[in-house]
Amino acid sequence: MDNPIHKRCTTLRGLVILVAAAAVLLLSPAAVTPVASHNDHGVHNNYLVLVRSAYEYDKKVHQNVSSWHASLLASVCDSAKETLAADPSAMTRLIYSYRNVVNGFAARMTPEELEKMSKMDWFDRSLPEQTYHLLTTHTPEMLGLTGDPHRGGLWNTSNMGEGVIIGILDDGIYGGHPSFDGAGMKPPPAKWKGRCDFNKTICNNKLIGARSYFESAKWKWKGLQDPVLPISEGQHGTHTSSTAAGAFVPNASVFGNGLGTAAGMAPRAHIAFYQVCYEQKGCDRDDILAAVDDAIEDGVDILSLSLGHEDAIDFSDDPVSLGGYTAILNGVFICAAAGNTGPSPATLVNEAPWLLTVGASTSDRRFVASVKLGDKVEVDGQSLNDPNTTMGDPRPLVHDADGMCANENVLMAQNITGKIIICDAGGVVSTEKAKMAKRAGASGMIVVIPEVFGPVVIPRAHAIPTVQVAYAEGQKIKEFMQTSRDATATFVFKGSMFKTPQSPMVAPFSSRGPNRRSRGILKPDLIGPGVNILAGVPSIEDVELAPDAVVPRFDIKSGTSMAAPHLSGIAALIKHAHPTWSPAAIKSALMTTAEPTDNLRKPIADVDGKPATFLAIGAGHVNPQKAIDPGLVYNMTAVGYVPYLCGLNYTDQKVSTIIYPEPPVSCANLSRLEQDDLNYPSITAILDQPPFTATANRSVTNVGAASSTYVVEVEVPASVKVEVNPTKLTFKAVDEVLNYSVTITSADDRAPASPVEGQLKWVCGKYVVRSPLLVVAGARQA
């Protein structure tokens, strides 16, 4: 789906977007009526085109931004000229006219027209079409949101995020879900300017906004009168939305598992939904930009994006980075998923420092089931079978002939009727294996998880009784089968169990750093619950899974897609408690209070059992109770990133593209900022040349007690030396800002052979303001 010539159009400085798609939608103050063009010959693609920063919309010449973009497009397209002359509002070639996120537009053009456009003075560059992908009850209690406010229950002290608007960009939403019931909700604040394309029986004070982009574009192109509604094509958008801000729903479970009252992180926050992803199309870059463009004008406070590209995209080309910068410029906090291609290193996406990049962790809940072998030994796994399910007498245990149970013909040829079959991962998903095994007569199935997942099991609902076991446990079962003449087993379904030791743990799929676009900025920023998350989904019919019924309105899903809305909802709680805090302050509060240890007070583990590195967990696991009152924050404005971008050797035009609608910049006239000097809550020192020393400067703002003194504590291995100046910070007022510097030096006058990890903490009574300290060797630029 990646077209080599894909552009986007918007009124951002230096950016024009042309999109190669058959759908046309103009998101501008003026309505656009599609008209068939007369000389529309040749192969047309959608393009994103960036306009040079020196060229901007002139109100004296053009009625609005879209008419200006239409005139630019008409200057190179014959059919566009004809259409524009007949009716200036009828520009069918123009798909998106951006007003906030970039200086450019999206349009349909031929390669020849694009070539002609590239010679125009106002043309900066065009970008190939890119497709982004989605990065796919108990967690409020686990995170300390419930309970007595005097004992740390955050919901009461933050009023559950009341009045905060969370914008969700995803694949659609099932508006009638009980998680989006508006009963008892106050109307959205007066600043809300968005729209909801569902009718009034679905739109309410909870779901205040819902609109679609790609489908709406096709609707515009076809000249239809009614927009296609942003109904969920899958389950992803409903799940992420209910995770962030779902209302209280009693008796929520998946086949009796996880039974309890479901709620999002911010149950009283409002949801504004923007559909930008589709099952057949993925998530188009230009739709993402258009949605962010609208969300900013609509008045959202938080943006949650559980999507990303598989590659590390230049900040000046990436819609999440571009839209994210404009969001924070307007005071909107933006949270993005880190990606699901771990545990390999350098796989992380959404790397810009103005984004909160979230990795995934396990929770302390397990859906426990055991395989009780014929020798009475029980091997633990997990299952979503109803805990009341009983298997009865032991059944024969058999192997599949090809090992993976992925070929129905092979299964049918075997005698597996009434038996339990053990299957390795691979071939097809386990839910399909269960359906094939059921048709072949099997009474149960054991699924062995890949070794790379370690002890982490992600259970699914299956058509026959099924237990999923970790790789090591699977080998125990196979060994029993090899040493027993007539191996038998039965299943014991135990349901949900909590307080699992060694929780949280890093999810095996959670993408890892280092940051490929900016090595001096540690990513991910932190981790949050993203494994086996129970949240709302549309009800769907599945006769094999639930005969004569429908799949419940809640389901278990895993991914950094699930972790990101947890953080978005928690950010909404902080926003309610501290409405004047900047996005950087909220981000700092989340990071400096994150926990590097699990519920046994041991370092958070990776799936191999070893302590997880900072490249997997960032600052650690989110702790909302502490984040609401962090003591100090590392604050900065959007403009503060400009010297940093110059320090990354971006051209003036690229910097101006990123920071639009701020005025164009000349890096030659600015003091460039090294990456380690960005006022970031984590500290990464790059020792790239003799004498292998680096100094990082930081500023902290007092948001705790007015009169307070913080003392520094540093913990690092002997291979590096760290000097902090000053070692005490004495504040006399709230919002007072004090500075300090950290000098990191190699103890043996050599670059570190591998990353060195430590921590720097500012301590004052109950406040511990912690920054992970990472020391690496090598080049500063990727």
Legacy VTK file of the C-alpha trace (Angstrom):
# vtk DataFile Version 3.0
C-alpha trace
ASCII
DATASET POLYDATA
POINTS 782 float
0.000 0.000 0.000
3.023 2.269 -0.101
2.756 4.347 -3.262
6.054 5.935 -4.296
4.319 9.238 -4.934
2.147 10.227 -2.007
1.645 13.790 -0.816
-0.412 15.662 1.661
-1.821 19.176 1.554
-2.139 21.552 4.426
-1.670 25.124 5.460
1.390 24.223 7.432
4.532 26.093 6.673
6.336 24.559 3.719
4.133 21.505 3.401
1.772 20.461 0.646
0.161 17.073 0.735
-1.024 15.132 -2.266
-2.727 11.815 -1.585
-3.038 8.949 -4.087
-6.471 7.617 -3.271
-9.847 7.541 -4.973
-11.464 9.210 -1.971
-11.728 12.968 -1.805
-12.549 15.026 1.260
-11.773 18.676 1.825
-11.454 19.476 5.502
-11.683 23.217 5.345
-14.037 25.950 6.497
-15.625 25.955 3.040
-17.657 23.001 1.807
-16.405 21.209 -1.280
-18.691 19.695 -3.892
-16.993 17.043 -6.036
-17.310 17.621 -9.769
-16.108 15.304 -12.525
-13.159 16.863 -14.302
-13.050 17.100 -18.092
-9.416 16.447 -18.958
-8.636 14.064 -16.114
-6.398 11.735 -18.108
-3.549 9.553 -16.919
-2.853 7.613 -13.749
-3.735 9.621 -10.663
-2.225 9.115 -7.252
-2.768 10.788 -3.931
0.122 12.968 -2.823
1.222 14.898 0.209
2.858 18.158 -0.905
4.721 20.544 1.375
4.720 24.259 0.647
7.852 26.281 1.327
7.777 28.162 4.608
8.133 31.533 2.887
4.693 31.069 1.277
1.541 31.443 3.331
-2.161 32.031 2.882
-3.013 35.680 2.146
-6.457 36.606 3.455
-6.602 39.564 1.074
-6.277 37.335 -1.971
-8.028 34.082 -0.992
-11.267 33.474 0.828
-9.755 30.760 2.989
-6.847 28.346 3.190
-8.535 25.729 1.027
-9.129 28.205 -1.806
-5.428 29.098 -1.684
-4.452 25.440 -1.868
-6.939 24.948 -4.697
-5.283 27.746 -6.643
-1.853 26.176 -6.139
-3.172 22.862 -7.393
-4.952 24.516 -10.341
-1.690 26.132 -11.406
-0.410 22.763 -12.598
-3.548 20.709 -13.286
-5.560 21.535 -16.419
-8.705 19.829 -15.186
-8.337 21.579 -11.853
-8.196 24.925 -13.656
-11.448 24.129 -15.451
-13.160 23.066 -12.261
-11.899 26.057 -10.298
-13.038 28.460 -13.007
-16.517 26.953 -13.063
-16.912 26.833 -9.287
-14.069 27.843 -6.927
-15.529 25.646 -4.186
-15.716 22.577 -6.405
-12.157 21.282 -6.289
-12.428 17.526 -6.588
-8.684 17.018 -6.865
-8.068 18.535 -3.432
-8.521 15.940 -0.687
-7.307 17.681 2.471
-6.448 21.306 3.065
-4.571 21.426 6.349
-4.979 24.397 8.644
-2.860 23.586 11.689
-0.489 20.654 11.456
1.411 21.410 8.239
1.631 24.039 5.503
0.287 21.950 2.662
-2.530 19.912 1.177
-3.424 16.450 -0.085
-4.561 16.032 -3.664
-4.916 13.671 -6.643
-2.419 14.206 -9.447
-0.608 12.427 -12.227
3.172 11.977 -12.043
3.453 14.503 -14.888
1.502 17.083 -12.909
3.648 16.436 -9.884
6.774 16.945 -11.955
5.391 20.273 -13.166
4.492 21.257 -9.602
8.000 20.469 -8.366
9.323 23.373 -10.477
7.088 25.951 -8.789
8.733 28.463 -6.454
6.350 27.604 -3.620
6.930 23.841 -3.838
9.119 22.341 -1.114
8.763 18.575 -1.503
6.329 15.717 -1.828
6.179 12.546 0.221
5.405 9.022 -0.963
2.177 7.519 0.288
2.626 5.684 3.566
0.385 3.368 5.487
0.519 3.205 9.271
-0.800 0.327 11.352
-2.656 -0.169 14.595
-0.365 -1.386 17.357
-2.543 -3.732 18.990
-11.405 -3.994 34.386
-8.635 -4.784 36.683
-5.990 -2.229 35.802
-7.653 0.751 37.561
-7.328 -1.126 40.853
-3.801 -2.311 40.065
-2.742 1.264 39.296
-4.228 2.641 42.505
-7.041 4.647 40.923
-9.811 3.165 43.092
-10.271 3.158 46.825
-10.155 5.592 49.722
-8.675 8.949 48.594
-6.902 9.231 51.980
-5.123 6.001 51.102
-4.200 6.992 47.589
-7.328 6.363 45.503
-6.705 8.763 42.628
-10.198 8.770 41.095
-11.604 10.781 43.990
-8.807 13.333 44.036
-8.952 13.808 40.252
-12.768 13.547 39.932
-12.187 10.796 37.362
-11.043 13.282 34.696
-14.326 15.191 34.598
-14.467 17.837 31.875
-11.319 16.605 30.071
-11.685 15.684 26.378
-9.669 12.715 25.084
-9.304 12.434 21.311
-8.836 8.867 20.043
-7.462 8.126 16.544
-8.247 4.510 15.656
-10.262 2.133 13.445
-13.810 3.028 14.418
-16.055 2.848 17.458
-19.186 0.936 18.416
-21.141 3.902 19.763
-23.912 1.863 21.378
-21.531 0.061 23.743
-22.413 0.491 27.444
-18.891 1.801 28.062
-19.985 4.933 26.204
-23.171 5.521 28.178
-23.493 9.219 29.000
-25.737 8.803 32.067
-24.632 11.133 34.847
-22.057 12.863 32.642
-21.971 16.635 32.464
-22.035 18.304 29.027
-18.637 18.904 27.407
-16.954 22.214 28.175
-17.939 25.248 26.118
-14.671 25.115 24.180
-15.789 21.899 22.391
-16.359 22.667 18.707
-16.358 19.165 17.224
-19.130 17.096 15.694
-20.595 13.628 16.103
-21.835 11.913 12.942
-23.878 9.375 14.884
-27.432 10.341 15.764
-28.460 11.796 19.105
-29.394 8.411 20.540
-25.739 7.378 20.271
-23.916 10.683 20.726
-24.142 11.863 24.312
-22.115 13.561 27.026
-19.635 10.658 27.050
-19.151 10.123 23.290
-19.244 13.757 22.195
-17.461 13.416 18.860
-17.240 10.747 16.156
-16.221 11.205 12.547
-14.580 9.224 9.774
-11.933 10.272 7.253
-11.145 7.782 4.501
-14.755 6.678 4.203
-15.931 10.285 4.341
-13.476 11.062 1.573
-15.004 8.339 -0.606
-18.429 9.694 0.280
-17.425 13.159 -0.918
-15.935 11.771 -4.098
-19.078 9.858 -4.946
-21.202 12.939 -4.310
-23.328 11.248 -1.637
-25.226 13.316 0.889
-24.775 11.285 4.072
-21.331 10.522 5.516
-20.257 6.979 6.256
-20.329 6.613 10.016
-17.150 5.833 11.984
-18.460 2.401 12.956
-15.762 0.018 14.128
-14.532 -2.251 11.335
-12.753 -4.355 13.927
-12.617 -4.160 17.708
-9.534 -2.011 18.199
-11.033 1.475 18.446
-13.825 0.460 20.808
-11.291 -1.316 23.016
-8.823 1.601 23.201
-11.581 4.178 23.756
-13.155 2.239 26.613
-9.694 1.680 28.122
-8.977 5.409 28.184
-12.333 6.752 29.345
-15.011 4.057 29.423
-17.927 4.483 31.808
-18.597 2.052 34.666
-20.127 -1.203 33.395
-20.988 -3.848 36.003
-20.613 -7.599 35.450
-18.063 -7.235 32.679
-16.207 -10.414 31.764
-15.091 -12.687 28.947
-16.916 -16.009 29.424
-16.888 -15.464 33.192
-13.222 -14.442 33.355
-12.260 -11.088 34.842
-15.782 -10.652 36.233
-16.204 -7.219 37.773
-17.060 -3.626 37.007
-15.249 -2.369 33.920
-14.154 1.256 33.664
-11.620 3.297 31.781
-8.784 5.197 33.391
-10.778 8.446 33.347
-14.451 7.375 33.610
-15.818 10.931 33.573
-13.723 12.241 30.714
-15.338 12.877 27.336
-14.394 10.907 24.203
-13.940 12.442 20.744
-13.341 9.708 18.171
-11.580 10.095 14.815
-11.621 7.072 12.481
-8.389 6.987 10.469
-7.757 3.223 10.152
-9.546 0.583 8.080
-9.224 -3.183 7.744
-8.363 -3.148 4.046
-6.452 0.127 3.953
-4.555 0.478 7.203
-4.066 3.987 8.554
-3.284 6.553 5.869
-0.820 9.275 6.774
-2.921 12.046 5.305
-6.035 10.936 7.170
-4.013 10.993 10.404
-2.860 14.549 9.712
-6.402 15.648 8.868
-7.771 14.126 12.072
-5.156 15.844 14.252
-5.820 19.081 12.357
-9.503 18.825 13.256
-8.981 17.582 16.804
-6.912 20.635 17.695
-9.648 22.962 16.439
-12.345 20.821 18.064
-10.836 21.489 21.497
-9.451 18.148 22.702
-7.104 18.123 25.715
-5.470 14.727 25.151
-4.706 12.834 21.943
-4.230 9.065 22.043
-2.680 7.327 19.022
-2.302 3.541 19.098
-0.776 3.461 15.626
2.589 3.857 13.954
4.796 3.043 10.987
7.114 0.044 11.026
10.126 2.220 10.213
11.764 5.161 11.961
10.346 8.114 10.036
12.018 11.498 9.815
10.238 13.897 12.187
9.517 16.239 9.268
7.747 13.458 7.313
5.914 11.637 10.088
2.256 12.601 10.708
2.421 11.607 14.369
5.473 13.823 14.927
4.107 16.702 12.834
0.641 16.566 14.323
2.099 15.986 17.772
4.191 19.139 17.659
1.219 21.265 16.618
-0.791 19.588 19.384
1.637 20.531 22.158
1.942 24.013 20.644
-1.784 24.272 21.368
-1.494 22.763 24.841
-2.715 19.301 23.833
-0.971 16.328 25.469
-0.211 13.531 22.992
0.364 9.885 23.816
1.539 7.283 21.277
2.214 3.548 21.280
5.841 2.395 21.027
5.166 -0.491 18.639
4.782 -4.271 18.766
7.962 -5.566 17.118
9.958 -6.395 20.250
11.950 -7.812 21.807
14.485 -6.973 19.089
16.416 -3.725 19.682
15.921 -0.512 17.685
12.355 -1.389 16.724
10.578 1.475 18.459
8.335 3.960 16.610
6.911 7.384 17.512
10.288 8.643 18.724
9.844 12.437 18.782
10.613 13.900 22.234
7.366 15.893 22.376
5.384 12.623 22.315
4.855 10.375 25.322
5.991 7.042 23.860
4.512 4.099 25.759
5.754 0.520 25.925
3.682 -2.394 27.253
3.860 -4.395 30.457
1.963 -7.255 32.048
-0.535 -6.704 34.840
-0.772 -8.793 38.002
-3.877 -10.653 36.784
-3.781 -14.104 35.207
-6.614 -16.193 33.767
-5.341 -19.397 35.280
-5.964 -22.911 34.026
-3.981 -26.071 34.601
-3.221 -29.126 32.528
-3.570 -31.968 35.027
-1.454 -34.801 33.706
-2.134 -38.479 34.225
0.548 -38.618 36.936
-1.392 -35.942 38.893
1.191 -33.226 38.158
-0.435 -29.901 37.272
1.164 -27.654 34.669
-0.127 -24.083 34.870
-1.177 -22.034 31.875
-3.935 -19.597 31.025
-7.369 -19.873 29.423
-10.460 -17.818 28.708
-12.754 -20.802 29.083
-15.542 -20.246 31.583
-14.168 -21.146 35.036
-17.247 -23.332 35.516
-16.212 -25.542 32.584
-15.326 -29.107 33.589
-13.509 -31.660 31.438
-14.482 -34.733 33.439
-12.310 -37.824 33.183
-8.780 -37.602 31.768
-8.543 -37.741 27.977
-5.786 -39.189 25.788
-3.011 -36.730 24.892
-1.873 -36.696 21.260
0.553 -34.790 19.039
-0.445 -33.283 15.753
1.369 -34.879 12.831
2.830 -31.555 11.653
3.179 -30.140 15.158
1.321 -26.879 14.584
-2.280 -28.064 13.985
-2.406 -25.723 11.007
-3.706 -28.113 8.343
-7.316 -29.261 8.676
-6.836 -32.145 6.240
-3.996 -33.501 8.387
-6.119 -33.143 11.512
-9.044 -34.944 9.883
-6.788 -37.820 8.832
-5.730 -38.422 12.431
-7.780 -40.120 15.097
-8.209 -37.251 17.526
-11.892 -37.705 18.393
-12.394 -37.233 22.130
-8.702 -36.484 22.658
-6.649 -33.483 23.758
-4.243 -32.360 21.045
-1.071 -30.366 21.757
-0.097 -27.740 19.194
2.952 -25.547 18.733
2.612 -21.937 17.648
2.752 -21.100 13.950
0.850 -21.612 10.750
-2.451 -19.983 11.691
-3.768 -18.272 14.801
-4.752 -20.533 17.676
-8.430 -19.587 17.461
-8.551 -21.028 13.933
-6.678 -24.138 15.084
-9.335 -24.714 17.732
-12.119 -24.522 15.146
-10.337 -27.030 12.888
-9.601 -29.337 15.840
-13.240 -29.174 16.883
-14.378 -30.199 13.409
-11.883 -33.068 13.561
-13.452 -34.261 16.840
-10.920 -33.110 19.447
-12.278 -32.478 22.934
-9.525 -30.093 23.993
-6.357 -28.325 22.869
-3.072 -27.280 24.453
-1.222 -24.411 22.733
2.495 -23.980 23.418
3.585 -20.337 23.283
6.818 -19.429 21.402
9.963 -19.441 23.531
10.593 -15.738 22.886
7.475 -14.900 24.945
9.067 -16.328 28.104
6.442 -16.745 30.839
3.992 -14.308 29.214
0.835 -15.969 27.913
-1.845 -14.085 25.982
-5.015 -16.184 26.199
-7.773 -16.117 23.613
-11.298 -17.525 23.564
-11.378 -20.819 21.654
-14.084 -23.013 20.173
-13.076 -25.988 22.349
-11.625 -26.113 25.888
-8.078 -24.814 25.496
-5.141 -24.100 27.781
-2.250 -21.977 26.525
1.064 -22.668 28.233
4.488 -21.044 28.190
7.194 -22.731 26.155
8.973 -24.215 29.214
5.705 -25.671 30.533
4.954 -27.081 27.100
8.205 -29.008 27.145
7.205 -30.598 30.474
3.968 -31.826 28.917
5.793 -33.187 25.857
8.317 -34.957 28.061
5.463 -36.579 29.992
3.923 -37.752 26.701
7.242 -39.281 25.605
7.772 -41.172 28.864
4.184 -42.397 29.341
2.731 -45.234 27.296
-0.842 -43.940 27.471
-0.505 -40.283 28.319
-3.690 -38.623 29.515
-4.668 -35.239 30.870
-7.587 -33.082 31.841
-8.046 -29.351 32.330
-8.801 -27.436 35.506
-10.127 -23.917 34.862
-9.486 -21.670 37.863
-10.535 -18.262 36.557
-8.965 -14.902 37.381
-6.182 -14.713 39.934
-4.527 -11.497 41.116
-1.341 -10.284 42.786
0.805 -12.481 40.552
4.426 -12.173 41.732
6.998 -10.482 39.522
4.457 -8.063 38.067
4.687 -5.972 36.047
7.028 -7.537 33.503
7.947 -6.160 30.087
5.719 -7.523 27.336
7.745 -9.592 24.849
6.247 -7.763 21.852
6.839 -4.258 23.233
9.244 -2.457 20.880
12.627 -1.450 22.243
15.029 1.450 21.845
17.430 2.933 21.158
15.831 5.945 19.534
16.870 5.703 15.889
16.171 9.354 15.080
17.661 10.910 18.205
20.002 8.671 20.225
20.290 11.286 22.954
16.621 10.919 23.895
15.718 7.732 25.761
12.674 5.920 24.375
10.263 4.443 25.301
9.450 7.049 27.927
7.798 4.511 30.223
5.633 1.395 30.180
2.017 0.737 31.137
-0.435 -2.179 31.193
-0.698 -3.710 27.718
-1.101 -7.479 28.179
-4.467 -9.211 28.580
-6.422 -5.985 28.939
-10.162 -6.447 29.362
-12.149 -3.659 27.692
-15.175 -3.055 25.502
-15.610 -4.468 21.993
-18.558 -4.679 19.580
-20.771 -7.733 19.986
-20.196 -10.071 17.062
-21.732 -13.362 16.098
-19.460 -16.400 16.133
-21.415 -19.631 15.969
-18.384 -21.877 16.539
-17.178 -19.867 19.518
-20.538 -19.229 21.171
-23.386 -21.209 19.555
-26.758 -19.467 19.501
-25.223 -16.417 21.148
-22.906 -13.518 20.543
-19.388 -12.928 21.724
-19.560 -10.815 24.912
-19.193 -7.050 24.716
-15.803 -7.265 26.412
-12.657 -8.977 25.275
-9.011 -9.425 26.168
-6.465 -7.713 23.927
-2.734 -7.102 24.123
-0.352 -4.627 22.553
1.246 -1.249 23.071
-2.088 -0.151 21.560
-3.602 -1.114 24.902
-0.855 0.554 26.947
-1.151 3.958 25.250
-4.822 4.604 26.187
-4.024 3.713 29.793
-1.543 6.583 29.824
-3.920 8.863 27.925
-6.591 8.306 30.551
-4.139 8.838 33.401
-2.947 12.047 31.718
-6.591 13.186 31.711
-6.730 12.677 35.483
-3.609 14.800 35.898
-5.002 17.415 33.513
-8.140 17.727 35.625
-6.128 18.059 38.820
-3.664 20.540 37.246
-5.502 22.300 34.376
-2.720 24.850 33.813
0.075 22.305 33.435
1.758 22.103 30.040
2.026 18.819 28.112
5.710 18.714 29.098
4.838 19.077 32.785
2.303 16.226 32.611
4.826 14.066 30.782
7.505 14.835 33.365
5.163 13.967 36.236
4.446 10.577 34.657
8.100 9.796 33.971
9.831 10.990 37.154
7.409 9.044 39.361
7.490 5.831 37.297
8.546 2.691 39.163
11.646 0.720 38.083
10.682 -2.203 40.353
7.923 -4.829 40.399
5.524 -5.852 43.164
8.317 -7.806 44.856
10.441 -4.615 44.898
12.873 -6.229 42.490
13.932 -4.657 39.170
11.255 -5.057 36.504
12.136 -8.194 34.557
12.230 -8.835 30.846
10.802 -12.057 29.439
14.186 -13.790 29.736
14.030 -13.318 33.513
16.862 -10.778 33.562
16.344 -7.168 34.691
14.848 -5.153 31.854
17.027 -2.408 30.410
16.066 1.248 30.062
15.674 0.600 26.331
12.720 -1.637 27.227
11.110 0.238 30.142
12.300 3.836 29.808
11.743 5.529 33.170
9.788 2.526 34.462
6.166 1.559 35.049
3.544 4.275 35.444
2.480 5.119 39.010
-0.582 7.408 38.802
-0.813 7.979 42.551
2.624 9.572 42.609
2.296 11.303 39.235
-0.566 13.482 40.478
1.859 15.093 42.970
5.423 14.789 41.619
7.146 17.608 43.550
9.228 18.865 40.626
8.684 18.842 36.866
10.931 19.295 33.843
8.877 21.884 32.001
9.340 23.388 28.558
7.362 25.027 25.797
7.005 23.817 22.226
9.412 26.532 21.073
12.076 24.951 23.276
12.405 22.099 20.786
13.570 24.400 17.973
17.259 24.630 19.023
17.183 20.871 19.580
15.952 20.285 16.003
18.706 22.563 14.720
21.152 20.510 16.769
19.985 17.404 14.890
21.195 19.150 11.705
17.741 19.537 10.219
17.571 22.093 7.425
15.818 25.384 8.100
12.971 24.276 5.839
12.499 20.978 7.672
12.545 22.680 11.069
9.989 25.198 9.797
7.832 22.339 8.495
7.840 20.645 11.897
7.103 23.746 13.981
4.378 25.214 11.755
2.466 27.469 12.337
5.340 29.102 14.229
7.384 31.587 12.133
10.163 30.191 9.902
13.534 29.801 11.561
17.165 30.150 10.599
19.302 27.711 12.562
22.376 29.828 11.752
20.891 32.553 13.968
20.102 30.207 16.861
22.199 28.492 19.500
22.008 24.806 18.628
21.081 22.532 21.496
22.734 19.156 21.952
20.362 16.263 22.579
21.563 15.718 26.143
20.786 19.370 26.950
17.106 19.144 26.039
15.161 19.645 29.292
13.988 16.050 29.258
12.978 14.002 32.350
15.468 11.250 31.448
19.176 11.813 30.833
21.194 10.156 28.063
24.901 10.923 27.826
26.694 10.065 24.578
30.445 9.648 25.099
31.530 9.861 21.474
35.138 11.085 21.656
38.022 11.703 24.103
38.024 12.721 26.904
34.737 10.769 26.969
32.802 13.224 29.068
29.440 14.911 28.615
27.499 17.558 30.517
23.717 17.722 30.590
21.920 20.846 31.803
18.459 20.729 33.322
15.823 23.060 34.791
13.216 21.933 37.308
10.030 23.716 38.329
8.662 23.411 41.862
5.061 22.152 41.892
5.199 20.737 45.427
5.630 22.515 48.766
6.469 26.202 48.388
9.419 26.045 50.784
11.426 22.916 50.140
14.972 21.650 49.732
15.834 18.761 47.445
19.061 16.793 47.843
20.541 14.857 44.953
21.248 11.118 45.068
23.125 9.392 42.248
23.483 5.659 41.693
25.790 4.548 38.870
28.251 1.693 38.270
31.933 2.265 38.974
32.657 2.460 35.233
31.422 6.073 35.122
31.792 9.127 37.321
28.933 11.573 37.816
29.148 15.086 39.236
26.002 17.138 39.922
26.183 20.874 40.495
24.634 22.055 42.775
23.874 19.095 44.997
20.992 20.889 46.731
18.046 22.804 45.293
16.257 25.111 47.717
12.910 26.494 46.585
11.064 29.382 48.206
7.910 29.418 46.079
5.661 27.296 43.911
6.520 27.572 40.195
10.061 28.689 41.019
12.610 27.343 38.519
16.123 26.220 39.464
18.919 24.840 37.282
21.499 22.119 37.698
24.100 20.344 35.581
25.224 16.723 35.409
28.715 15.839 34.176
29.256 12.196 33.228
32.782 10.896 32.623
34.155 7.490 31.756
36.138 6.215 34.741
38.796 4.578 32.573
39.069 7.207 29.797
37.407 4.897 27.304
34.000 4.832 25.700
31.695 2.308 27.403
31.657 -1.049 25.604
27.937 -1.410 26.354
25.245 0.919 27.700
25.688 1.911 31.338
22.572 2.488 33.449
22.075 4.418 36.657
19.699 6.921 38.172
19.620 10.463 39.493
17.096 11.369 42.185
16.133 14.662 43.808
14.754 13.808 47.260
12.694 15.953 49.636
10.567 14.156 52.220
7.850 12.214 50.402
9.042 13.418 47.017
11.503 11.358 44.988
12.005 12.901 41.544
13.838 10.193 39.608
15.549 10.369 36.216
17.031 7.291 34.535
20.641 7.953 33.563
21.861 6.176 30.421
25.467 6.373 29.194
26.247 5.142 25.674
29.061 5.324 23.159
28.980 6.012 19.440
27.774 8.701 17.079
25.143 11.205 18.154
23.250 11.001 14.873
21.504 7.882 13.612
LINES 2 784
136 0 1 2 3 4 5 6 7 8 9 10 11 12 13 14 15 16 17 18 19 20 21 22 23 24 25 26 27 28 29 30 31 32 33 34 35 36 37 38 39 40 41 42 43 44 45 46 47 48 49 50 51 52 53 54 55 56 57 58 59 60 61 62 63 64 65 66 67 68 69 70 71 72 73 74 75 76 77 78 79 80 81 82 83 84 85 86 87 88 89 90 91 92 93 94 95 96 97 98 99 100 101 102 103 104 105 106 107 108 109 110 111 112 113 114 115 116 117 118 119 120 121 122 123 124 125 126 127 128 129 130 131 132 133 134 135
646 136 137 138 139 140 141 142 143 144 145 146 147 148 149 150 151 152 153 154 155 156 157 158 159 160 161 162 163 164 165 166 167 168 169 170 171 172 173 174 175 176 177 178 179 180 181 182 183 184 185 186 187 188 189 190 191 192 193 194 195 196 197 198 199 200 201 202 203 204 205 206 207 208 209 210 211 212 213 214 215 216 217 218 219 220 221 222 223 224 225 226 227 228 229 230 231 232 233 234 235 236 237 238 239 240 241 242 243 244 245 246 247 248 249 250 251 252 253 254 255 256 257 258 259 260 261 262 263 264 265 266 267 268 269 270 271 272 273 274 275 276 277 278 279 280 281 282 283 284 285 286 287 288 289 290 291 292 293 294 295 296 297 298 299 300 301 302 303 304 305 306 307 308 309 310 311 312 313 314 315 316 317 318 319 320 321 322 323 324 325 326 327 328 329 330 331 332 333 334 335 336 337 338 339 340 341 342 343 344 345 346 347 348 349 350 351 352 353 354 355 356 357 358 359 360 361 362 363 364 365 366 367 368 369 370 371 372 373 374 375 376 377 378 379 380 381 382 383 384 385 386 387 388 389 390 391 392 393 394 395 396 397 398 399 400 401 402 403 404 405 406 407 408 409 410 411 412 413 414 415 416 417 418 419 420 421 422 423 424 425 426 427 428 429 430 431 432 433 434 435 436 437 438 439 440 441 442 443 444 445 446 447 448 449 450 451 452 453 454 455 456 457 458 459 460 461 462 463 464 465 466 467 468 469 470 471 472 473 474 475 476 477 478 479 480 481 482 483 484 485 486 487 488 489 490 491 492 493 494 495 496 497 498 499 500 501 502 503 504 505 506 507 508 509 510 511 512 513 514 515 516 517 518 519 520 521 522 523 524 525 526 527 528 529 530 531 532 533 534 535 536 537 538 539 540 541 542 543 544 545 546 547 548 549 550 551 552 553 554 555 556 557 558 559 560 561 562 563 564 565 566 567 568 569 570 571 572 573 574 575 576 577 578 579 580 581 582 583 584 585 586 587 588 589 590 591 592 593 594 595 596 597 598 599 600 601 602 603 604 605 606 607 608 609 610 611 612 613 614 615 616 617 618 619 620 621 622 623 624 625 626 627 628 629 630 631 632 633 634 635 636 637 638 639 640 641 642 643 644 645 646 647 648 649 650 651 652 653 654 655 656 657 658 659 660 661 662 663 664 665 666 667 668 669 670 671 672 673 674 675 676 677 678 679 680 681 682 683 684 685 686 687 688 689 690 691 692 693 694 695 696 697 698 699 700 701 702 703 704 705 706 707 708 709 710 711 712 713 714 715 716 717 718 719 720 721 722 723 724 725 726 727 728 729 730 731 732 733 734 735 736 737 738 739 740 741 742 743 744 745 746 747 748 749 750 751 752 753 754 755 756 757 758 759 760 761 762 763 764 765 766 767 768 769 770 771 772 773 774 775 776 777 778 779 780 781
